[in-house]
Amino acid sequence: EWSEEITVVIFDRLATPVLYVVQPSLKNTEETSVSWEEVEGASGYDVYVDGVKQEIQDRKLDLTGKSGNINVKVTAVNPGVYDASETAEVTIIIKDYGKGTADEPYKIYSAADWNDFSDLVTNNEGKAGFQDKFIELAADIDFENAYVKPAGKSAQMSFKGTLDGKDYTLKNAKIGDGTASH
């Protein structure tokens, strides 16, 4: 005797989304976002920020204006057709880099930030050597005996703003790039 006909559906698991993070730096103090490429077969994405589900329109989560440690989880979904993907997760540490004013000075947290600052001055993106800009250290910085980029490349293109060390320490730095005097 034959049983009743049954249908068996074998679900495939969707691929895990690959996350791309843009976080603020001294060179880009504005944008903070997490985005991902489309996952084949996904009809949508479950997105959580610090455990709270987010409603999103595209595959980009704008975190501009947020600060501190932010945990983002993204899962590709297509209910009834595929098993959900494994969850992609990233924790972003968003620092306040300031605006370069006396009230909100640019902040330097690391050797990478120092080099960004130096690049801005040297490449004249700081216009006239950051003459009207305010900078402050936000942490002790150990350059680990690496060459430190000088802020500027000549007397005309040197740093002319205000730098407040805030009692932090710069240590183990080699000044210059090893090829010229500064």
C-alpha positions, 0 to 999 in steps of 0.5 A: 500500500502506498502512503499519502504523497509528501513533499520534502523541501531541502533548504539551502543556507544563504551565504553570510554577508560580507560587511564593509565598515567606514569609520571616522578618522581625522581625514573623514570626520563625518561618515560612519556606516556599515554596508554589504554586497547583495547575497544571492537568493536573499529577499532581505536582511535582519539588521541589529544595532546593539541588539535592537532591530533596524529597518533599512531600505538599502544594504547600508546602515548609516551610523553617522552621529553615533559614538562609542562601541557599536555592535552590528549584526547582519543576517541574510534571509528569505523565509520559506525558501532558504535557511538564514545565513550565518550572522555577520558581526562587527563591533565599531569603535566610533571616536569623536574626532572633533571639528578643529574649532576651539570648542571642538578641537580635532583629536589625535588618538593614535599614531595613525591619527598623527600621520593623518594630521601630518598628511592634511597639513603637508598636502595643504588640505589643511590650507595655510598649515591649519592656521585657524585649527585647534588640535589636541592629543586624546591619548598617550601615543607610542610610535614604536620607533617608527618614523613620524611624518612631520606636519608640513614640508617647509616653513610655508607649509608647516603646522601653524595652528594650536596643539594642546598635548592635554598632558599626554605623551608622544614617545618612541618617535623618529622625526622625519622620513629618513630621507630629509631633514625637518 
